[in-house]
Amino acid sequence: MRLGINTFLFTGEFTNESTALFPRFSDWGFDSVEIALDNPAALDPVFVRDSLDRHQLVCGSVCGAMGPGRDLRGTPEDQQTAFHYIRDCIDIMPILGARVLAGPLYSAVGRANPESGDAYRQQWKTVVKHLRELGAYAEQKGVLLAIEPLNRYETDFINTCEQALNLLADANSPALRVHLDSYHMNIEEKFSEAAIRNAGNLLAHFHACGSDRGIPGNDHIEWDQITAALKLVGYGGDIVIESFTPDVKIIAKAASIWRNIESSQEAIAVEGLAFLQERFSAPG
């Protein structure tokens, strides 16, 4: 099991220059980097892979940046933009060495509206159609698409693990998996550990952060139960710290981060990693 860091903690758009973060990530003791990829054309994947290798890191996952205009259930234009963006991410993942494209790939983050039952059902069919095609493409490339439920303030479409599993069942692609996040589960699931057990072997990615988006472990989340559930289902994927600060303006607005939740970006990374190492480096 590898422990990783999401680049959104430090930068909004990942480019070749963002590889300057890698020496710090390596020195702190991370195994993997989750590249939050807003624009696949903004980086040279060969250059980034070489930098990862030099610092003894891997790109364990790519985090899909589903901003405005990227929406598999939106206007026809938004659907096509999202579809091609996801394909572009898939194309460079084998070069980066990433196996998982994670995130709310179904919709633009922040789209949260009351929808009629008929509208929701039609959107569901539209998303299923796209994910079926994207899943087939991902399978050809040897990568996985991990669908992340978000809290009710960030989406009205997939809020729980059960909904994500239903979406996977309808899309029926072997390349589709579930991505769970401790922050979102803290809001939407009755019991986070039950959601993890429900996901079982379909769980392909896990985000760890505090109940307030801060340091994992410096919060009220029941980490003993989460740890036990991940071990029970035999989870072997990456556990990635995904926390935010006001320093990165674009993600701060999207995630409603209006204040300094922790003392610094480095504190989130270093203290969060120490907590996760204590949890997951011990046998059993």
C-alpha positions as CSV (number, residue, x, y, z in Angstrom):
1,M,0.0,0.0,0.0
2,R,1.5,3.3,-1.1
3,L,0.9,6.7,0.6
4,G,0.6,9.7,-1.7
5,I,0.0,13.4,-1.9
6,N,-2.3,15.3,-4.3
7,T,-0.7,18.2,-6.0
8,F,-3.7,20.4,-5.5
9,L,-2.4,21.1,-2.1
10,F,0.4,23.1,-3.7
11,T,-0.6,24.1,-7.2
12,G,-3.8,24.6,-9.3
13,E,-2.5,23.6,-12.7
14,F,0.2,21.0,-13.0
15,T,2.9,21.8,-15.6
16,N,6.5,20.7,-16.2
17,E,7.6,23.4,-13.7
18,S,5.4,21.7,-11.0
19,T,8.0,18.9,-10.9
20,A,10.0,21.2,-8.6
21,L,7.7,19.8,-5.9
22,F,9.0,16.3,-6.2
23,P,12.2,16.7,-4.2
24,R,10.1,17.8,-1.2
25,F,7.6,15.0,-1.6
26,S,10.5,12.5,-1.7
27,D,12.3,14.0,1.3
28,W,9.1,14.0,3.3
29,G,8.7,10.2,2.6
30,F,5.8,9.9,0.2
31,D,5.7,6.9,-2.1
32,S,3.4,8.3,-4.8
33,V,2.2,11.6,-6.3
34,E,-1.4,12.2,-7.4
35,I,-1.2,14.7,-10.3
36,A,-4.2,16.9,-10.4
37,L,-4.4,17.4,-14.1
38,D,-6.4,20.4,-15.3
39,N,-4.8,20.5,-18.8
40,P,-3.1,17.4,-20.2
41,A,-1.5,19.5,-22.9
42,A,0.3,21.7,-20.3
43,L,2.9,19.0,-19.5
44,D,5.3,16.7,-21.2
45,P,4.5,13.3,-19.6
46,V,8.0,11.9,-20.6
47,F,9.6,14.8,-18.7
48,V,7.4,14.3,-15.7
49,R,8.0,10.6,-15.6
50,D,11.7,11.1,-15.7
51,S,11.5,13.5,-12.8
52,L,9.4,11.1,-10.8
53,D,11.9,8.3,-11.4
54,R,14.9,10.5,-10.4
55,H,13.2,11.3,-7.1
56,Q,12.1,7.7,-6.5
57,L,8.4,8.5,-6.8
58,V,5.6,7.1,-8.8
59,C,2.5,8.8,-10.2
60,G,0.1,6.4,-8.6
61,S,-3.0,8.3,-9.9
62,V,-4.3,11.2,-11.9
63,C,-7.0,13.4,-10.3
64,G,-9.6,14.5,-12.8
65,A,-10.3,18.2,-12.7
66,M,-13.9,18.4,-13.6
67,G,-14.3,22.2,-13.7
68,P,-17.0,24.2,-15.4
69,G,-17.6,23.2,-19.0
70,R,-16.6,19.5,-18.3
71,D,-19.8,17.7,-17.6
72,L,-20.9,14.3,-18.9
73,R,-24.5,15.2,-18.1
74,G,-24.4,18.8,-19.3
75,T,-25.0,20.4,-22.6
76,P,-23.9,18.5,-25.7
77,E,-20.8,20.8,-25.8
78,D,-20.0,20.2,-22.2
79,Q,-20.4,16.5,-22.6
80,Q,-18.0,16.4,-25.5
81,T,-15.5,18.6,-23.7
82,A,-15.6,16.3,-20.7
83,F,-15.4,13.2,-22.8
84,H,-12.3,14.4,-24.7
85,Y,-10.7,15.7,-21.6
86,I,-11.0,12.3,-19.9
87,R,-9.7,10.5,-23.1
88,D,-6.7,12.9,-23.1
89,C,-6.0,12.1,-19.5
90,I,-6.2,8.4,-20.3
91,D,-3.8,8.8,-23.2
92,I,-0.9,10.1,-21.1
93,M,-1.5,7.9,-18.0
94,P,0.6,4.9,-19.3
95,I,3.5,7.3,-19.9
96,L,3.3,8.8,-16.4
97,G,2.9,5.2,-15.0
98,A,-0.5,6.0,-13.5
99,R,-3.0,3.2,-13.3
100,V,-6.0,5.1,-11.9
101,L,-7.9,8.2,-13.1
102,A,-9.8,9.3,-10.0
103,G,-12.5,11.8,-9.2
104,P,-16.1,12.9,-10.0
105,L,-15.7,12.0,-13.7
106,Y,-19.5,12.1,-14.2
107,S,-20.1,15.9,-13.8
108,A,-18.7,19.4,-13.2
109,V,-17.9,20.0,-9.6
110,G,-20.2,22.5,-8.1
111,R,-23.2,21.6,-10.2
112,A,-25.7,21.0,-7.4
113,N,-29.4,21.7,-8.2
114,P,-32.8,20.3,-7.5
115,E,-33.6,18.0,-10.4
116,S,-36.8,16.4,-11.3
117,G,-36.9,12.6,-11.3
118,D,-37.2,12.5,-15.1
119,A,-34.3,14.9,-15.5
120,Y,-32.1,12.9,-13.2
121,R,-32.9,9.6,-14.9
122,Q,-32.1,11.0,-18.3
123,Q,-28.8,12.4,-17.0
124,W,-28.1,9.0,-15.5
125,K,-28.6,7.3,-18.9
126,T,-26.4,9.9,-20.6
127,V,-23.5,9.4,-18.1
128,V,-23.8,5.6,-18.3
129,K,-23.5,5.8,-22.1
130,H,-20.3,8.0,-21.8
131,L,-18.8,5.9,-19.1
132,R,-19.4,2.7,-21.0
133,E,-17.4,4.2,-24.0
134,L,-14.7,5.7,-21.8
135,G,-14.4,2.4,-19.8
136,A,-13.8,0.5,-23.0
137,Y,-11.1,3.0,-24.0
138,A,-9.5,2.9,-20.5
139,E,-9.5,-0.9,-20.7
140,Q,-7.6,-0.8,-24.0
141,K,-5.0,1.5,-22.3
142,G,-4.7,-0.7,-19.2
143,V,-6.0,1.9,-16.8
144,L,-8.9,2.3,-14.4
145,L,-11.5,5.0,-14.0
146,A,-12.4,5.4,-10.3
147,I,-15.8,7.2,-9.7
148,E,-15.8,9.5,-6.6
149,P,-19.0,10.4,-4.7
150,L,-18.9,14.0,-3.6
151,N,-20.8,15.8,-0.8
152,R,-24.2,17.3,-1.5
153,Y,-22.8,20.8,-1.8
154,E,-20.5,19.9,-4.7
155,T,-22.8,17.6,-6.7
156,D,-26.4,16.5,-6.8
157,F,-25.6,13.4,-8.8
158,I,-23.4,10.9,-6.9
159,N,-23.1,11.4,-3.1
160,T,-22.7,7.9,-1.7
161,C,-20.8,4.8,-2.3
162,E,-24.1,2.9,-3.0
163,Q,-24.9,5.4,-5.8
164,A,-21.5,5.0,-7.3
165,L,-21.8,1.2,-7.3
166,N,-25.2,1.5,-9.0
167,L,-23.6,3.6,-11.7
168,L,-20.8,1.1,-12.2
169,A,-23.4,-1.7,-12.4
170,D,-25.3,0.1,-15.2
171,A,-22.2,1.1,-17.1
172,N,-20.9,-2.5,-16.8
173,S,-17.3,-1.9,-17.7
174,P,-14.4,-3.9,-16.1
175,A,-12.3,-0.6,-16.1
176,L,-14.7,1.2,-13.8
177,R,-14.1,1.3,-10.0
178,V,-15.0,3.3,-6.9
179,H,-13.0,6.1,-5.3
180,L,-13.9,7.0,-1.7
181,D,-12.8,10.1,0.2
182,S,-12.9,10.4,4.0
183,Y,-14.1,14.0,3.9
184,H,-17.1,13.4,1.6
185,M,-18.0,10.2,3.5
186,N,-17.9,12.1,6.7
187,I,-20.8,14.2,5.4
188,E,-22.8,11.7,3.3
189,E,-22.4,8.2,4.6
190,K,-24.1,6.9,7.8
191,F,-21.0,4.9,8.6
192,S,-17.8,5.3,6.5
193,E,-16.5,1.9,7.4
194,A,-19.8,0.4,6.0
195,A,-19.3,2.2,2.7
196,I,-15.8,0.8,2.4
197,R,-17.0,-2.7,3.1
198,N,-19.8,-2.2,0.6
199,A,-17.3,-1.1,-2.1
200,G,-15.2,-4.2,-1.4
201,N,-12.9,-5.2,-4.2
202,L,-14.3,-2.5,-6.4
203,L,-12.5,0.2,-4.3
204,A,-9.6,1.3,-6.4
205,H,-8.6,4.6,-4.8
206,F,-8.9,6.3,-1.4
207,H,-8.5,10.0,-0.3
208,A,-7.5,10.7,3.3
209,C,-8.1,14.1,4.8
210,G,-9.6,15.5,8.0
211,S,-13.3,16.2,8.6
212,D,-12.6,19.9,7.9
213,R,-10.3,19.2,4.9
214,G,-7.3,19.5,7.1
215,I,-4.7,17.0,8.4
216,P,-6.0,13.4,8.5
217,G,-5.9,12.4,12.2
218,N,-6.3,15.9,13.5
219,D,-10.1,15.6,13.4
220,H,-13.1,13.7,14.7
221,I,-13.2,11.0,12.0
222,E,-13.3,7.5,13.3
223,W,-10.0,6.5,11.7
224,D,-9.8,3.2,13.7
225,Q,-12.9,2.0,11.9
226,I,-11.7,3.2,8.5
227,T,-8.4,1.6,8.9
228,A,-10.0,-1.7,9.9
229,A,-12.4,-1.6,7.0
230,L,-9.7,-0.9,4.4
231,K,-7.7,-3.9,5.8
232,L,-10.8,-6.1,5.9
233,V,-11.5,-5.6,2.2
234,G,-7.9,-6.2,1.4
235,Y,-7.4,-2.7,-0.1
236,G,-4.0,-2.4,-1.7
237,G,-4.3,0.8,-3.7
238,D,-2.9,4.2,-2.9
239,I,-4.0,6.3,0.1
240,V,-3.6,9.9,-0.9
241,I,-3.8,13.0,1.2
242,E,-6.1,15.4,-0.6
243,S,-6.4,18.6,1.5
244,F,-6.6,22.2,0.5
245,T,-5.5,25.7,1.7
246,P,-6.4,29.2,0.6
247,D,-3.0,29.5,-1.0
248,V,-4.2,27.8,-4.2
249,K,-7.0,30.2,-5.2
250,I,-8.7,28.1,-7.9
251,I,-9.2,25.0,-5.8
252,A,-9.9,27.1,-2.6
253,K,-12.9,28.6,-4.3
254,A,-14.1,25.3,-5.7
255,A,-13.8,23.6,-2.3
256,S,-15.0,26.6,-0.2
257,I,-11.7,26.9,1.7
258,W,-12.0,30.4,3.2
259,R,-9.6,30.2,6.1
260,N,-6.4,28.5,7.1
261,I,-7.5,25.2,8.5
262,E,-4.0,24.1,9.4
263,S,-0.8,26.0,10.0
264,S,0.7,25.4,6.6
265,Q,0.7,23.3,3.5
266,E,3.8,21.5,4.7
267,A,2.1,20.6,8.0
268,I,-0.8,19.0,6.2
269,A,1.6,16.9,4.1
270,V,4.2,16.0,6.8
271,E,1.9,15.4,9.8
272,G,-0.7,13.7,7.6
273,L,1.9,11.3,6.2
274,A,3.2,10.5,9.7
275,F,-0.4,9.7,10.8
276,L,-1.0,7.4,7.8
277,Q,2.3,5.7,8.2
278,E,1.5,4.8,11.8
279,R,-1.9,3.5,10.6
280,F,-0.8,1.4,7.6
281,S,2.8,0.4,8.1
282,A,2.0,-1.9,11.0
283,P,1.3,-5.6,10.1
284,G,-2.3,-6.6,9.8
